[in-house]
C-alpha cells in the first residue's frame, strides 16, 4: 500500500489495524504512526498462529524501510489474512 492510500484510510477513519513490526527499542527511538501497535516481526507470526490476529479486518504492516513489513504481509496473506504492507516503510 502506498503512503497516500494509507493516509486516506486513516483520514476517513477506516477500520484498519496498523502493526509496526520493528523491534521495541527501534520503535521507541524513532517516529511512528499514531494508533499503530508495536508487535515485533517474530511475535506477529506467533500471534497469527495462535489465532490472535483478526482475519476479518484490514491489517497494514509497517517497518522502517518496507522490507520486514513486506515479508510479514506476504506470509500472512498466504494464510488468509486481509493484509498489506506500507511500501517504503515509515521512511516513506
C-alpha positions as CSV (number, residue, x, y, z in Angstrom):
1,X,0.0,0.0,0.0
2,X,1.3,3.4,-0.9
3,X,1.6,6.1,1.7
4,X,-1.1,8.3,0.1
5,X,-3.6,5.4,0.3
6,X,-2.9,4.7,4.0
7,X,-3.2,8.4,4.7
8,X,-6.7,8.5,3.1
9,X,-7.8,5.4,5.0
10,X,-6.7,7.0,8.3
11,X,-8.3,10.3,7.4
12,X,-11.5,8.5,6.6
13,X,-11.3,6.7,9.9
14,X,-11.4,3.3,8.2
15,X,-11.2,0.3,10.5
16,X,-7.5,-0.7,9.9
17,X,-5.2,-2.5,12.3
18,X,-1.7,-0.9,12.0
19,X,1.1,-3.3,13.1
20,X,4.5,-1.7,13.4
21,X,6.8,-4.8,13.2
22,X,10.0,-3.1,14.3
23,X,11.8,-4.3,17.4
24,X,10.7,-2.4,20.6
25,X,13.9,-0.5,21.0
26,X,13.9,0.6,17.4
27,X,10.2,1.6,17.6
28,X,10.7,3.6,20.8
29,X,13.6,5.7,19.5
30,X,12.0,6.8,16.2
31,X,9.0,8.2,14.6
32,X,5.9,6.1,14.2
33,X,2.3,6.3,13.0
34,X,-0.3,7.3,15.6
35,X,-2.5,4.4,16.5
36,X,-0.1,1.7,15.4
37,X,0.6,-1.2,17.6
38,X,4.2,-2.2,18.1
39,X,4.4,-6.0,17.6
40,X,7.9,-7.2,16.6
41,X,8.0,-9.3,13.4
42,X,8.6,-12.6,15.2
43,X,5.7,-12.1,17.6
44,X,3.3,-11.3,14.7
45,X,3.8,-14.8,13.3
46,X,3.3,-16.3,16.8
47,X,0.1,-14.3,17.3
48,X,-1.2,-15.3,13.8
49,X,-0.5,-19.0,14.5
50,X,-2.4,-18.7,17.9
51,X,-5.4,-17.0,16.2
52,X,-4.8,-13.7,17.9
53,X,-4.9,-11.6,14.8
54,X,-8.2,-10.8,13.0
55,X,-8.8,-12.3,9.6
56,X,-11.9,-10.2,9.1
57,X,-10.1,-6.8,9.4
58,X,-7.7,-5.0,7.1
59,X,-4.2,-5.1,8.5
60,X,-1.3,-2.9,7.4
61,X,2.2,-3.7,8.5
62,X,4.8,-1.0,8.9
63,X,8.6,-1.1,9.5
64,X,11.5,1.3,8.8
65,X,12.0,0.9,5.1
66,X,9.5,-1.7,4.0
67,X,11.4,-4.9,3.9
68,X,10.3,-6.6,7.1
69,X,6.7,-5.4,6.8
70,X,6.6,-6.8,3.3
71,X,7.7,-10.2,4.4
72,X,5.1,-10.3,7.2
73,X,2.3,-9.2,4.9
74,X,3.3,-11.7,2.2
75,X,3.4,-14.6,4.6
76,X,0.2,-13.8,6.4
77,X,-1.7,-13.1,3.1
78,X,-0.9,-16.8,2.2
79,X,-2.6,-17.8,5.5
80,X,-5.8,-15.9,4.6
81,X,-5.3,-12.5,6.2
82,X,-6.5,-9.3,4.6
83,X,-3.1,-7.7,4.9
84,X,-0.9,-5.2,3.1
85,X,2.4,-3.6,3.9
86,X,3.4,0.1,3.7
87,X,5.6,0.5,0.7
88,X,8.9,2.1,1.7
89,X,8.0,1.8,5.4
90,X,7.9,4.6,7.8
91,X,10.6,6.5,5.9
92,X,8.2,6.9,3.0
